[in-house]
Amino acid sequence: MKRHHRSRKNPYGQGKQSKKPRKNPHDLLESVNKIKERILQYINQGQSERAEQWLDYLRENQRDQPKLLAKSLSDLANQLPDDGFKLQLYQEALELSSVDAITLNSYATALVNANQPERAFELFEQSLAIKDDETVTLTSYATALANANQPERAFELFEQSLAIKADDTVTLTSYATALANANQPERAFELFEQSLAIKADDTVTLNSYATALANANQPARAFELFEQSLAIKADNTVTLNSYATALANASQPERAFELFDKSLAIKADETVTLTSYATALANASQPAHAFELFEQSLAIKDDNPVTLTSQAALLEKSGKYQQALENFQKINLDKQTPSYVGFIYLNLGRLYYRLGKKNDSRHYFDLAMDRYAGHKPVARLTAAKNILAVNPYSEEAIDILRDFAPHTPGYRQAFNLFSMNLDNENHFRLHNDSKADEEYDLELLNRTMYHKIQNEISILKGIAQRIAAKTESVQINAIVELIEGISAGIVKRRSAAKTELAHILADNYQHIIQAISDTAHDIVDFVNNEIAVVKERVRRLLRDSDNQRLKNLLEQVEFTESALNDLKSVNESVELRMETFPVGCLFENWRKNPRIENAEIVLDINNADTEFYGDEQKIKAFIKELVDNAIKHNTGQSDLCLRISARDIDKLPGSMLSGKLPLQKKYLSILFSDNGKGIPRDKKDWIFLPLKTTSKEGSGLGLFIIKRTVQSMKGYILETGQQGSRFEIYLPYGAKQWN
């Protein structure tokens, strides 16, 4: 609505205003409130001219009382849905009374919501200069700073507010939410608990706390709080939507969909719910329904950046690159934060690349790098990663990575990202072109060959040690010592191999590979022999005892033995051993042993009898690697559930293609997911790089080997977990024709 100053006619009639006696303050306030109600009524009815006429009358009515008029305009602005008109009224109120702290705070908050943070921060500062102990202003300002990625200044203001009023639940909850978003969950949870101790039935605190717990991979406690919030207010759509989203991320889609439907039954035009529901459906492989809800949301608000971005992700995954690109082009960049604009540019760069428009692609990647300013290495690496995800051997990506100079931020990540997309021999030679990288590469090759076997023994040793700790059996302690001896034997053989490698000329690639392969097979034979001894000793103990713990140990010993047999072809770097086998053979071990340590393994294999041509042992090995990783990274989770599904698909997801036709129409799709803590967001970009790990005990090679193995079989792998880990693997049928 535009502001027009027309003739000041009394909207109650058409004649000139008669001079009225001055009203007393109470009557005047009641009159003003009625006028404001009438203005809002006409605005809601879409009668802008009548609303403007009454607004002019309000101005005339309070012409000689600017402070009261300023308050009236500010109150009106606070109830308006339209950002433009809202900000116009706040500005007018500020011109009438520039020293009103409440108006300044309300105006600043509106500017934050309109993505104008810099001007908002000026007004917050102006408000605090007038009244520096106003907790509402301090909390609003701190929340805005936290959302603008300025946590340090935000936390200072939160602390200042709590020093004034320590029991303010709004401040406590806002501060806790900001801490949770800044990856400081322990301190956040303390403040949430403090807030609930003051007001246990505050649904805002309950919802915020539950959401933070869900994001920190503590779903059980999160669900308790969501249920507690719904017991207080069952029709709260914010709670329903947040709870449903948490359930969907925890791989409980059926219950999530129930809550989404319930929320929409209460408020059918809520775009947040529609978008969250659609995203959950997309992640549950229900794209048709997801597209329906995305379109329904955009019909309500066609420029919603969250909806446009979420729908674009699904469009891209479906191979509809042009439509995905058009979604990003619809977003009003002037209303977005600089970091979000950089994110959009990165997506546009990737989509143009998929469409074969490489000049446009480079243009947007360059814009993204400029937009990220102080974080250019991150933007440059992300741009290269976006290209390499589409084309593992892209010269464009290599050019971006070559811009990293040694000893600059991001150099090692760029070097690793570059090198992992080369073939085996060129990967080796790349590192050995520089003396500084010779030791790095030899260590990489060494660890690549042996770490899986050590992982198997470590798991077995951990189980045996836990049994020994609960019993005083001399025999079980002797078994533990035997397993520890196996670990020592592996280390001894690795050390001998490293000494041998040190005497081989650096350019003799085949000799080095052969030495590593020989050592790997030597370790497998040694471990198999020792495991057979362990198995016999456990069986002997079971003849005299029906101890369930011993039975569990025997199962794990046999499972380890089976896994080691799968690792006979442990040298992933040499060659594939292709053969035909039923898909079900890949999952036999898990059918026999569906529980390991604290994890339950759930299988959903609907193509078990289908004949597949590939390297059976290597596929088994990398599935086992995913299982081991999940267990290793979630040792303290008692309800850990690992889900493995396999099916045949006739069309490769569009997100896996580079704009070219796939080599084969039929693919084996393997999906691995867990309900664990997942991969940290700041590590997701690098999980497939060599020697990168989120575990103190990990080698950093497991996922690197998996990706190299999948690529060698002309397949694809990506991690798509929102909560917990989620790996999608696609292996083509008919690979025999290409090798």
C-alpha positions, 0 to 999 in steps of 0.5 A: 500500500502506498502512502497518499496524503489526500484531503483529510475527510472524515471517513464517518461522513462526506462533509468537512470535519467539524471542530470537536472538543478535546477528548480526555485521555481515556476517550482519546485512546479508545477512539484511536484503538477503534480507528486502528481496528478499522484500518486493519479490517480494511487492509485484511479485506483488501480495501486499500483505499478505505484503509488509507483514508482511515489512516489519514484520519488517524494522522489528523486525529493525533496531529498535535500528539506526535508520540501517541501517533508514533505509537499508533503507527508502530502498533499498526505496523506490528500487525501488518503482513506486508513487509513494504507497508510495515517498514513504511509505517515504522519509518514514519513512526521513527520520524515522529519519535526517534527516541522511543526504544520500543519503536526502534526495537520493533522497526529493527526486528521487522528489518531483520525479518525483511533481510535487512540486517545492517540497518536493523543493527543500527537501530538496535544500537540506537535503542540501546543507547537510549535504554541499555537495560531493556532485555527485550531489545538485548534479546532481539538484537542478540538473536538477530546477530546469531542468525547473521552468523555473528555468535560472539557479539550475540552471546555477549548481549544474551549474557548482558540480558541475563545479568539484568533478568536471570529468570527471563525464559525468552532470553534463556530459550533464545540464547540456548537456541543460538548456542545449539545452532553454533554447535555448543549443545552442552551449554545450550541444554543447560539453559533449556533445562534452566528455562523449563525449571522456571516455566515447565509448560512453555511450548516454545521452550519445549519445541526449541529444546526438542529440536536441538536434541533431535539435531544433536542426534538424541531423538529419544529425549527429543520425542519425549519433549515434543509429546510433552508439548503436544499434551499442553497444546495438541493443535500447535502446528509449530510443534507438529511440524518440528516433531514430524521433521525430526521423525522423518530425519530419524527414519520414522516416515510413517509417524512423521507423515501422520503429524504432517497431515494433522498439521495441514488439517489445522492450517492447510496454507502453512508453507513451512509445513508443506515444504517440510512435508514435501522434503520428507516425502522426497527423502522417502522416495515418494517424489510424485507426492512431494512435487504436489506439496511443493507446488501447493506451497508455491501457489501460496507464496511463489517466491519462498526461497526455502520452498524453491531451493528444496524443490530444486534439489528434488528436480535435480535429483530427478534429472530436471536440471533446467527446471531446477535452475529456473527455481533458483533464478526465481529467488529474489537475491536482494532479500537474501543474506550474502552467504545464502546468495553464495549458496545459490550461485554455487547451485547455479554453477553446478546446474549450468555445468550439468546442462553443458553451459560451461561459460555460465557455470564458471561465471556463477562459480566465480560469483560464489567465490567473490560472494564468500569473501573471507571464505574463498577457499571453502567456496573454491573447494565447494565449486570443484566438488560440485563439478567433480560430483558430476564429472570425476575427471573434469578439467574445469574442476582441476583448473579450480583446484590448481589455483591453490598454492602450497601452504595456503588455506585449503591446499591439502584438501584441494590436493586430496580432492584432485588426486582421488579422482585420478586412476591408480597409477596417476594418483601414485605418480602425482604424489611422487612427482614431489619429494614432499609427498613421497612419504605421504603416498607410501603411508597412504598405500600402506594404510589402504591395504591393511586397515580393514583387517585391523578393524575386524580384529579391533571389534573382536578384541573389544567384545572379548574384553567386555566379556572378560571384564564381567568374569574372572575366567582364566580361559577367557583372559587367555583368549583376550591375550591371543586376540591382542597377539593377533593385533601385535602380529599385524603391526609387526608385519606392517612395519616389515612391509614399510621397511621393504618399501623404503628400499624400493625405487620411488618410480617402480610403481608395480614393484611397490604394489606387488609388495603391498599386495604380498604383505596384505595376503600374508596378514590375511593368512596369519590372521585366519590361522590365529582366528581358527585357534581362537574359535576352537578355544571358545568352542572348547569352553562352550562344551562345559558351559551354556554361557550366552556371552560365550555364544555371542563371542563365538558368533563374532569370531565366526563372523570375523572369520567370514569377513576375513575371507571376503578380504582375500582380495584386500588389495583394492588398488590392483584389479577387479575380480569380476564374476556372476553371483546372486545379489543375495550373496552380498548380504548372507552374513547379515542374515545369519548375524543380524545383531553386532555389538549395540547395533541391529541390522535390518535387511530389505533385499527384494532382488536376492535371486537376480544375477549380478556381474561384479567383484563380489568380495569388494562389494561385501567389503565396502558394505562391511566397512559402512557397518563398521563405521556406523558401529564405531562412531555410535558406540554409546547408542543402545538403540542403534539400527542399521538398515540395508536395502537392495533393489533393481532400478531401471533409471539412474537418478538424475543427480548421478548423471553428467548430462550424458546418457548412462552406460546402462539402464539397469542398476543395482541400488544399495541404500545404507542408513542408520539412526546414529549421530551422522556425519558432522555437517562441516565434514560432509564435503570431505568424507571421501577424501583419503586420510580424512576421518571423524574418529580418533581411531579411524584410518581415514581410508574406509570411505575413500576406498569405497568410492574408488571401488565403486568408481572402478565398477563404473558406479556412483556413491553419495552421502545424503543423511540429514540425521544419521548416515545415509549412503546411496550406491548405484552399480550398473548391470552389464559391466562385463561389456566394459572391462 
